[in-house]
């Protein structure tokens, strides 16, 4: 018989009862912690009206098509000893002594990478990605809903199985905007820990920006002194202002400094739910609605632009732009004329500002049903493609950089780079003590 041990709730909230408890007790507590908001910006939460909770009926067990062994507690970065894997030195020390894993649990997608170090970076040995839509309804209700929790738990059981199968020794798992914003985010992650053994860290927008930069650094041109990195997520959009310079010892010869960043509280999921929820799938949105979406994003970008005089730097030819998101890669694939998505062709490609605006204008005229039939969009992305295009168009209208470098990479890759560097530092420290 399976037993479930409940953990404490978030700080300032009533604690869950200690000791073994039935899954229904945990789910009942999760339900009671849900609050609703009439507006995403509201500061006074309202209690959910009496009635059946969206979390009721969640299965306490993994789905029948997933089989895993005994639950395993996966170590986070820094928990392993410096000489884990043996003090053999050379190719068996530092980053080469470990198998690494990173999960990025976002508002729209759950993504896993498992990798080992190689001479020029890392070799991916397993990967997994599912559009779980964890943040569905959060912008309107302020809480994670039952169906989204169930979808995400199923995906994370698969991730845990892959991590255990590959004997991962160093891992870091991060959660972003959906868990930051939801009133029951902490309780959800406690359930994740209990069901899968995976520990998640809810990171702030500044850490998102840092990790995105770590993954995209070698796409920047050291001859151009500044960079804008645009990361369009499901729940928010991070914009980073970067100083770029030469550094011979770095991979690609590029050194970067994150000067500042801003987090726009709109991503493809939250903007869709706020602006076009209820729109018939067979009917395109009006031009006025689309223009309002673009203006909403630009209004949040203008203060950041003025603060750093980014427009003037672009006019002097001192700024390069990198786009890292599913929206940017989809627009690039369409620009390249791909019938099926090909990461090798998309990652690192370049697309002109005029081409981006032309493609975004085409997307704005189509219904969700029409977008489904477009190559590289399909059913999974179609209902979010319009919001993604509006955000990307807003960025390009705010900043007239002539070209955008496309990055099919993101937070997972940044986490892997961090983990490998940390393993190297710890191995060097250990060797120094031994000597």
C-alpha positions in Angstrom: 0.0 0.0 0.0 1.4 3.4 -1.0 1.6 6.0 1.8 1.9 9.8 1.2 3.7 12.1 3.6 2.5 15.6 3.6 4.8 18.6 4.0 4.3 22.2 5.3 2.6 24.7 3.2 4.0 28.1 2.1 5.2 30.5 4.7 2.4 32.3 6.4 -0.2 29.7 5.4 -1.7 26.9 7.5 0.5 23.9 7.7 -0.5 20.5 6.3 -0.9 17.8 8.9 2.2 15.8 9.6 2.5 12.1 9.1 1.0 9.7 6.5 -2.1 10.9 4.8 -4.3 9.9 2.0 -3.9 11.7 -1.4 -7.4 13.1 -1.1 -6.3 15.0 2.1 -3.4 16.6 0.2 -5.6 17.5 -2.8 -8.2 18.9 -0.5 -5.6 21.1 1.1 -4.3 22.2 -2.3 -7.8 23.2 -3.2 -8.4 25.2 -0.1 -5.2 27.2 -0.8 -6.5 28.3 -4.2 -7.5 31.9 -4.5 -9.1 33.7 -7.4 -8.5 37.2 -8.8 -10.8 39.1 -11.0 -7.8 40.9 -12.6 -4.1 39.8 -12.9 -3.0 43.0 -11.3 -5.5 42.8 -8.4 -3.9 43.1 -5.0 -6.9 41.9 -2.9 -7.6 38.2 -3.6 -11.1 36.7 -3.3 -11.8 33.3 -2.0 -13.0 30.8 -4.5 -16.8 30.4 -4.5 -18.1 27.2 -2.8 -18.5 24.3 -5.2 -16.5 21.5 -6.8 -12.8 22.3 -6.9 -10.9 22.0 -10.2 -8.3 19.9 -8.3 -10.8 17.3 -7.2 -10.5 14.0 -9.0 -6.8 14.2 -9.6 -5.3 10.8 -9.7 -2.9 10.1 -6.8 -0.9 7.7 -9.0 1.2 8.0 -12.1 -0.5 7.3 -15.4 -0.7 3.6 -16.3 1.6 4.0 -19.3 4.5 5.1 -17.1 6.4 2.6 -15.1 9.1 3.7 -12.6 11.0 2.0 -9.8 11.2 3.2 -6.2 11.1 6.9 -5.8 14.5 8.5 -5.9 15.6 11.8 -4.3 17.5 13.6 -7.1 20.4 15.8 -6.0 20.5 19.4 -6.8 23.6 21.3 -8.0 26.2 21.4 -5.3 24.9 18.5 -3.3 27.4 16.0 -4.7 30.9 15.9 -3.2 33.7 17.5 -5.2 35.2 14.1 -6.0 31.9 12.3 -6.9 32.6 9.7 -9.5 36.1 9.0 -8.3 39.3 11.1 -8.0 40.8 9.9 -11.2 41.7 13.2 -12.7 41.9 14.1 -16.5 38.9 13.0 -18.4 37.3 11.5 -15.3 37.2 14.7 -13.2 35.2 17.9 -13.1 32.4 18.0 -15.7 33.6 14.8 -17.3 32.8 12.8 -14.1 29.1 13.5 -14.2 25.8 13.1 -16.1 23.8 16.3 -15.9 20.1 17.0 -16.1 18.0 20.2 -16.2 14.2 20.7 -16.2 12.6 24.0 -17.2 9.0 24.0 -16.0 7.5 27.0 -17.7 4.0 28.4 -18.1 3.4 26.5 -21.4 6.1 23.8 -21.6 7.9 21.2 -19.5 11.4 20.6 -21.0 14.1 18.2 -19.9 17.7 17.8 -21.1 20.1 15.0 -20.0 23.7 15.5 -21.2 27.3 14.7 -20.7 30.3 17.0 -21.2 32.2 17.0 -24.5 35.3 18.8 -25.6 33.3 21.6 -27.3 30.3 21.8 -24.9 28.0 18.9 -24.1 26.4 16.0 -25.8 22.6 15.5 -25.3 21.9 11.9 -24.4 18.1 12.4 -23.8 15.5 15.1 -24.1 11.8 15.5 -23.5 9.4 18.4 -24.1 5.6 18.6 -23.6 3.2 21.5 -23.9 1.6 21.0 -20.5 0.0 24.5 -20.2 0.7 24.7 -16.5 -0.2 28.4 -16.4 -3.6 27.9 -18.0 -6.0 30.3 -16.2 -3.4 31.7 -13.9 -3.6 35.2 -15.4 -7.4 35.3 -14.8 -7.8 33.2 -11.6 -4.5 33.5 -9.8 -4.2 29.7 -9.2 -3.1 26.5 -11.0 -6.1 24.5 -12.2 -6.6 20.8 -11.7 -6.3 19.7 -15.3 -3.0 21.7 -15.8 -1.6 20.1 -12.6 -2.5 16.6 -13.8 -0.9 17.2 -17.2 2.2 18.5 -15.6 2.5 15.7 -13.1 2.3 13.1 -15.9 5.1 14.9 -17.8 7.3 15.1 -14.7 6.9 11.4 -14.0 8.4 10.8 -17.4 11.2 13.2 -16.7 12.0 11.5 -13.3 12.1 8.1 -15.1 14.6 9.4 -17.7 16.8 11.0 -15.0 16.9 7.8 -13.0 17.6 5.6 -16.1 20.6 7.7 -17.0 22.0 7.8 -13.5 22.2 11.5 -13.4 24.6 12.8 -10.7 24.2 16.6 -11.1 20.8 18.3 -11.7 18.9 21.5 -11.3 15.2 21.9 -11.9 13.6 25.3 -12.2 10.1 26.7 -12.3 9.2 30.1 -13.7 6.3 32.5 -14.1 3.3 30.2 -13.5 4.6 29.0 -10.2 5.7 32.5 -9.2 2.3 34.0 -9.8 -0.1 31.2 -8.7 -1.3 31.3 -5.1 -1.0 27.5 -4.9 2.4 27.2 -6.6 4.3 26.1 -3.5 1.8 23.5 -2.7 1.9 22.2 -6.2 5.7 21.8 -6.1 5.4 20.0 -2.8 3.1 17.5 -4.5 5.6 17.2 -7.4 8.3 16.4 -4.8 6.1 13.7 -3.2 5.0 12.1 -6.5 8.3 12.2 -8.4 11.1 12.9 -6.0 12.0 16.0 -8.1 12.9 19.2 -6.2 12.1 22.5 -8.0 13.4 26.0 -7.5 11.2 28.9 -8.3 13.5 31.4 -9.9 13.1 35.2 -10.3 13.0 36.9 -13.7 16.6 38.1 -13.2 17.8 34.5 -13.0 15.8 33.6 -16.1 17.6 36.4 -17.9 21.0 35.2 -16.7 20.4 31.6 -17.7 19.1 32.6 -21.1 22.2 34.7 -21.7 24.5 31.8 -20.6 22.9 29.6 -23.3 23.0 32.2 -26.1 26.3 33.8 -25.4 28.2 32.3 -28.4 25.6 33.6 -30.8 26.7 37.2 -30.0 29.2 39.1 -32.2 32.1 40.5 -30.2 32.5 43.3 -32.8 29.2 44.8 -31.8 29.4 46.3 -28.2 25.8 45.8 -27.0 23.1 43.2 -27.3 19.4 42.8 -26.7 18.2 39.3 -25.8 14.5 38.7 -26.1 13.1 35.6 -24.4 9.3 35.2 -25.1 7.9 32.8 -22.6 4.4 31.6 -21.8 3.8 33.8 -18.8 6.2 36.7 -19.3 8.8 38.1 -21.7 12.3 38.8 -20.5 14.4 41.5 -22.2 18.1 41.7 -21.3 20.5 44.6 -22.1 24.0 43.2 -22.5 27.6 44.5 -22.9 29.5 42.4 -25.4 33.3 42.2 -25.7 36.2 39.9 -26.9 37.6 37.3 -24.6 40.0 34.8 -26.3 39.8 32.1 -23.7 36.0 31.9 -23.9 34.2 29.5 -26.3 33.5 31.6 -29.4 35.7 34.4 -28.1 32.8 36.3 -26.6 32.5 37.8 -23.1 29.2 39.3 -21.9 27.9 41.4 -19.0 24.3 41.6 -18.1 23.8 45.3 -17.6 20.1 45.3 -16.9 16.9 43.4 -17.6 13.1 43.9 -17.5 10.3 41.3 -17.3 7.2 42.2 -19.2 4.3 40.5 -17.5 2.9 39.1 -20.7 3.8 35.9 -22.5 2.0 33.9 -25.2 -0.3 32.2 -22.7 -1.2 35.2 -20.5 -1.7 37.5 -23.5 -3.9 35.0 -25.3 -6.1 34.5 -22.2 -6.4 38.2 -21.6 -7.1 39.4 -25.1 -8.5 36.6 -27.3 -10.0 34.1 -24.9 -13.4 33.0 -26.2 -12.6 34.0 -29.8 -14.1 31.4 -32.2 -11.3 29.3 -33.7 -12.7 29.8 -37.2 -12.7 33.6 -37.0 -9.6 35.8 -37.1 -9.3 38.6 -34.5 -9.9 42.1 -35.6 -7.0 44.4 -36.5 -7.9 46.6 -33.6 -7.6 43.7 -31.1 -4.2 42.7 -32.6 -2.9 46.3 -32.5 -4.0 46.6 -28.9 -1.9 43.5 -28.1 1.1 45.0 -29.8 0.6 48.3 -28.0 0.2 46.6 -24.6 3.7 45.1 -25.0 5.3 48.3 -26.3 4.0 50.3 -23.4 6.0 48.0 -21.1 9.1 48.3 -23.2 9.3 52.1 -23.6 10.6 52.9 -20.0 13.4 50.3 -20.4 14.3 51.7 -23.8 14.4 55.3 -22.5 16.4 54.3 -19.4 19.3 52.9 -21.5 18.9 55.0 -24.6 18.7 51.8 -26.6 17.1 53.5 -29.7 20.1 55.8 -30.0 22.6 53.0 -29.7 20.7 51.1 -32.4 20.9 54.1 -34.7 24.7 54.2 -34.2 24.9 50.5 -35.2 26.0 49.4 -31.8 23.3 46.9 -30.9 22.6 43.3 -32.0 19.4 41.4 -31.2 19.0 37.7 -30.3 15.5 36.1 -30.0 15.2 32.9 -27.9 11.7 31.4 -27.9 9.3 29.1 -29.7 7.8 32.2 -31.4 11.1 33.3 -32.9 12.1 29.8 -34.0 8.7 29.3 -35.6 8.9 32.6 -37.5 12.4 31.7 -38.6 11.3 28.2 -39.9 8.5 29.9 -41.8 11.0 32.4 -43.3 13.3 29.5 -44.3 10.4 27.8 -46.0 10.6 24.6 -43.9 7.8 22.1 -44.2 9.0 20.3 -41.1 10.9 22.0 -38.3 14.7 21.4 -38.4 16.6 22.7 -35.3 20.0 22.4 -37.1 18.8 24.9 -39.8 17.0 27.3 -37.4 19.4 27.6 -34.4 21.9 30.4 -35.2 20.0 31.5 -38.3 19.3 35.2 -39.1 16.1 36.9 -40.1 15.7 40.5 -41.1 13.4 42.9 -39.3 11.3 43.5 -42.4 10.7 39.8 -42.9 9.6 39.4 -39.3 7.1 42.2 -39.6 5.8 40.7 -42.8 5.3 37.3 -41.3 3.7 38.6 -38.1 1.3 40.6 -40.3 0.4 37.4 -42.1 -0.3 35.6 -38.8 -2.5 38.4 -37.6 -4.9 37.8 -40.5 -5.4 34.1 -39.9 -7.8 32.2 -37.6 -6.6 29.5 -35.3 -8.0 26.9 -37.7 -5.9 28.4 -40.5 -2.8 28.6 -38.3 -3.1 24.8 -37.6 -2.4 24.1 -41.2 0.7 26.3 -41.4 4.0 24.4 -41.4 5.9 24.3 -38.1 2.9 25.6 -36.2 0.3 22.8 -35.9 -2.3 22.2 -33.3 -0.1 22.6 -30.3 1.0 26.1 -31.1 -1.8 27.5 -33.2 -3.9 29.1 -30.5 -0.8 30.9 -29.0 0.8 31.9 -32.4 -1.1 35.1 -32.6 0.0 36.4 -29.2 3.6 35.3 -29.9 3.5 37.3 -33.2 2.2 40.3 -31.4 4.9 40.3 -28.8 7.6 39.8 -31.5 6.2 42.6 -33.6 6.1 44.9 -30.6 9.8 44.2 -30.0 10.7 44.9 -33.6 8.6 48.1 -33.8 10.1 49.4 -30.6 13.7 48.6 -31.6 14.7 48.9 -35.2 17.6 46.5 -35.2 18.0 45.4 -38.8 18.6 41.7 -38.0 17.6 39.1 -35.4 19.8 36.1 -34.5 17.6 33.1 -33.8 18.3 30.8 -30.8 16.7 27.4 -30.4 18.0 27.2 -26.8 17.0 28.6 -23.5 17.0 28.0 -19.7 17.8 24.3 -19.8 20.9 24.9 -21.7 21.9 27.7 -19.4 21.4 25.4 -16.4 23.6 22.7 -18.0 26.4 25.2 -18.6 26.2 26.4 -14.9 26.3 22.8 -13.6 29.4 21.9 -15.7 31.3 25.0 -14.6 30.5 24.3 -11.0 31.7 20.7 -11.3 35.0 22.0 -12.8 35.4 24.6 -9.9 34.8 21.9 -7.3 37.2 19.5 -8.9 40.0 22.1 -9.1 39.4 23.0 -5.5 39.6 19.4 -4.4 42.8 18.8 -6.4 44.4 21.8 -4.8 43.6 20.5 -1.3 45.0 17.1 -2.2 48.2 18.6 -3.4 
